[in-house]
Amino acid sequence: DEDVLAAFEGDPAAHSVDEVLICYPGLLAIIYHRLSHQLYKHVPLVSRIISELAHSATGIDIHPGAQIGKGFFIDHGTGVVIGETCIIGERVRIYQAVTLGAKRFELTDDGGLKKDYARHPIVEDEVVIYAGATILGRIIIGKGSTIGGNVWLTHSVPPGSQILQSPSESCKKVP
């Protein structure tokens, strides 16, 4: 219910709760995720199948291991990727093409990929992440922060931060 209300209250284009529930792919992906997350520790293969069905239906890829708090809203959604060890707080809103992923993959002593370690971001409560942002590694996005569109972020930011993309030289105002 809190996810539905977050979508309705967070999108000025939403005209009713029913519209959000029936028509919003981000909400469908979250519903699938809430179910698959409950199954993740007990029947991991079934949880992965559910997450892949959601991915096919919505274009939103949320690993069932990701921990997501109440009131989560994915607006538009296509191209969103949320990794296995990602932790997302309450009342977080993200837009299309956002990646919450790993920065690098650690190797075991024999050269294989290390499994079961924290490698994805922690997003604290009341964060907004705009379209196209890429946030990589086990970093912390502090409570109440805003991450602008197309930002590439690989370091933690304190609560209340506003991280924006730097304008390119060709976009800067010429005197």
C-alpha positions in Angstrom: 0.0 0.0 0.0 2.8 2.4 0.8 4.5 1.8 -2.5 1.2 2.5 -4.3 0.7 5.7 -2.3 4.3 6.8 -3.0 3.7 6.4 -6.7 0.3 8.3 -6.6 1.7 11.1 -4.4 5.0 11.3 -6.2 3.7 11.6 -9.8 1.6 14.6 -10.8 0.4 12.7 -13.9 -1.2 10.0 -11.7 -5.0 10.6 -11.6 -6.0 7.8 -9.3 -4.6 5.0 -7.1 -6.3 2.5 -9.4 -4.4 4.0 -12.4 -1.1 3.6 -10.5 -1.9 0.0 -9.5 -2.9 -1.1 -13.0 -0.7 1.0 -15.3 2.6 1.7 -13.7 5.4 -0.7 -14.6 7.5 0.5 -11.6 4.8 -0.6 -9.2 4.5 -4.0 -10.9 8.2 -4.5 -10.6 8.1 -3.6 -6.9 5.2 -6.0 -6.3 7.1 -8.8 -8.0 10.2 -7.8 -6.0 8.4 -7.9 -2.6 7.3 -11.4 -3.4 10.6 -12.7 -4.8 12.6 -11.1 -1.9 10.5 -13.1 0.6 11.5 -16.3 -1.2 15.1 -15.4 -1.8 16.7 -17.1 1.2 14.4 -20.2 1.1 14.0 -20.9 -2.6 16.5 -18.8 -4.5 15.9 -20.3 -7.9 12.1 -19.6 -7.7 12.8 -16.0 -6.5 15.2 -15.5 -9.5 12.5 -16.8 -11.9 10.0 -14.3 -10.5 12.5 -11.4 -10.8 13.2 -12.4 -14.4 9.5 -12.5 -15.2 9.2 -9.0 -13.8 12.2 -7.9 -15.8 10.7 -9.2 -19.0 7.3 -7.6 -18.3 8.6 -4.2 -17.1 12.2 -3.6 -18.3 13.1 -3.1 -14.7 15.7 -5.5 -13.2 15.7 -5.8 -9.4 17.7 -8.7 -7.9 15.5 -10.5 -5.3 18.3 -10.1 -2.8 18.1 -6.3 -2.8 16.6 -4.9 0.4 14.0 -2.1 -0.3 12.2 -0.1 2.3 8.6 1.2 2.3 7.2 3.8 0.0 9.6 3.0 -2.9 8.7 4.6 -6.3 10.2 3.9 -9.7 8.9 6.5 -12.1 8.8 5.3 -15.8 11.3 2.6 -14.9 12.6 1.2 -18.2 16.3 0.3 -17.8 16.4 0.4 -14.0 18.9 -2.1 -12.5 19.2 -2.7 -8.8 21.9 -5.2 -7.6 21.7 -8.1 -5.2 23.3 -6.4 -2.1 21.8 -3.0 -2.6 20.0 -1.6 0.4 17.3 1.1 -0.3 15.7 3.0 2.6 12.2 4.3 2.9 10.5 6.9 0.7 13.1 6.6 -2.1 12.2 7.7 -5.6 14.2 6.8 -8.8 13.6 7.4 -12.4 14.3 5.4 -15.6 17.7 4.1 -16.6 19.2 4.3 -13.1 21.8 1.7 -12.2 22.6 0.8 -8.6 25.4 -1.6 -9.3 28.8 -3.0 -8.4 32.0 -1.1 -9.2 34.2 -4.1 -9.5 34.1 -7.8 -8.8 36.5 -9.3 -6.3 38.3 -12.5 -7.0 38.9 -15.6 -4.8 42.4 -16.9 -4.2 41.9 -19.4 -7.1 40.9 -16.6 -9.5 37.1 -17.2 -9.6 34.5 -14.5 -8.8 33.9 -14.0 -5.1 30.3 -14.6 -4.1 28.2 -13.3 -1.2 29.8 -9.9 -0.3 28.3 -6.4 -0.2 29.2 -4.7 -3.5 26.2 -2.5 -4.3 25.1 1.0 -2.9 23.2 1.8 0.3 20.6 4.5 -0.4 19.3 6.0 2.7 15.7 7.4 3.3 14.1 10.1 1.2 16.6 10.1 -1.6 15.7 11.0 -5.2 17.8 9.7 -8.1 17.0 11.1 -11.5 17.1 9.5 -14.9 20.3 7.9 -16.2 22.2 8.1 -12.9 24.8 5.3 -12.4 25.8 4.7 -8.8 28.4 2.0 -8.3 30.1 0.2 -5.4 29.4 -0.2 -1.7 28.9 3.5 -1.2 26.3 5.4 0.9 23.9 8.0 -0.5 23.0 10.0 2.6 19.4 10.6 3.7 17.6 13.3 1.8 20.1 13.6 -1.0 19.3 14.3 -4.6 21.3 12.7 -7.4 20.9 14.5 -10.7 20.3 12.9 -14.1 23.2 11.2 -15.9 25.5 11.5 -12.9 28.2 8.8 -12.5 28.9 8.3 -8.8 31.4 6.0 -7.2 31.9 7.7 -3.8 29.7 8.2 -0.8 27.8 11.5 -0.2 26.6 12.9 3.1 23.0 13.4 4.0 21.3 16.3 2.2 23.7 16.3 -0.7 22.8 17.5 -4.2 25.0 15.9 -6.8 24.7 17.3 -10.3 26.4 16.5 -13.6 29.1 19.1 -14.4 28.4 20.9 -17.7 30.8 20.1 -20.5 33.1 22.9 -21.8 31.0 23.2 -24.9 27.9 23.9 -22.8 29.4 26.6 -20.6 28.3 30.2 -21.3 30.7 32.1 -23.5 31.4 35.8 -22.4 
